[in-house]
Amino acid sequence: MALDPFADEPRQIMSGHEIGQDLSMLSIDELDERVEMLEQEIARLKEARARKENSRAAASAFFKLSQG
């Protein structure tokens, strides 16, 4: 938990990021961590998309060969 000097109790740090959430209470380090986390997630999504695209292309090629 990060300490908020203006709060009576320490605030909870979220483990994830919600799109559109208020960023005003995050420190520079917290923002950097979220950017890194989101960049890793984007890379993971792109890899998953590429795998699916390759599978679709292989299936498409297979069925085109089967029809001819």
WOFENUR-V311895 format. One record per helix or strand. SS is the DSSP state (@ for helix, = for strand). FROM is the first residue (numbers start at 1). TO is the last residue. Records with the same first field share a line. If there is no record, write none. Layout:
SS=FROM-TO + FROM-TO
This chain:
==2-2 + 11-11
@=28-67
